[in-house]
Amino acid sequence: MELREEEARVYSALASLPPTQRRVLAWSLDGFTASEVSAELGMTTEAVRQNLSRARARLKDRLGLANGGGQ
């Protein structure tokens, strides 16, 4: 039961990301580089990196991991 609750928290946190951040994060998690994501999504490499950084920060905050701790 605990794993399902944690999974639901992660899905909820992912769903809370703006669409561009969610898309960039998904490509990154699939192993694509910022340059490859940039070419596929028609964004600058810097915009990809910035969106990825913001997505990670937002997820850490939403999941209570911002200060290295968990719940």
C-alpha positions in Angstrom: 0.0 0.0 0.0 2.8 2.4 0.8 4.4 2.0 -2.6 1.1 2.8 -4.3 0.8 6.0 -2.3 4.3 7.0 -3.1 3.7 6.2 -6.8 0.6 8.4 -6.7 2.6 11.3 -5.2 5.2 11.0 -7.9 2.5 11.0 -10.7 0.7 13.9 -9.1 4.0 15.9 -8.9 4.8 15.1 -12.5 1.3 16.1 -13.6 1.8 19.5 -11.8 4.7 20.4 -14.1 4.0 22.8 -17.0 3.8 20.9 -20.3 7.1 22.0 -21.6 8.9 21.0 -18.4 7.2 17.7 -18.4 8.1 17.0 -22.1 11.7 18.0 -21.6 12.0 15.8 -18.5 10.5 12.9 -20.3 13.0 13.1 -23.2 15.8 13.5 -20.7 14.7 10.4 -18.7 14.6 8.5 -22.0 18.3 9.2 -22.4 18.3 12.1 -24.9 20.9 14.9 -24.5 19.9 18.5 -24.3 21.1 19.0 -27.9 18.9 16.2 -29.1 15.9 17.4 -27.2 16.5 20.9 -28.5 16.5 19.7 -32.1 13.4 17.6 -31.7 11.3 20.2 -29.8 12.5 23.2 -31.7 14.0 24.9 -28.7 17.4 26.3 -27.9 19.7 24.0 -25.9 19.7 26.6 -23.2 15.9 26.6 -23.0 16.0 22.8 -22.7 18.5 23.0 -19.9 16.5 25.7 -18.1 13.3 23.8 -18.3 14.9 20.6 -17.1 16.4 22.5 -14.2 13.1 24.0 -13.3 11.3 20.7 -13.6 13.8 19.0 -11.3 13.5 21.8 -8.7 9.7 21.7 -8.8 9.6 18.0 -8.4 12.0 18.1 -5.4 9.9 20.7 -3.8 6.6 18.9 -4.4 8.1 15.6 -3.2 9.6 17.2 -0.1 13.2 16.5 -1.2 14.4 20.1 -1.6 16.5 20.0 1.5 17.7 16.4 1.1 15.0 14.9 3.2 12.0 12.8 2.4 8.7 12.4 4.1 
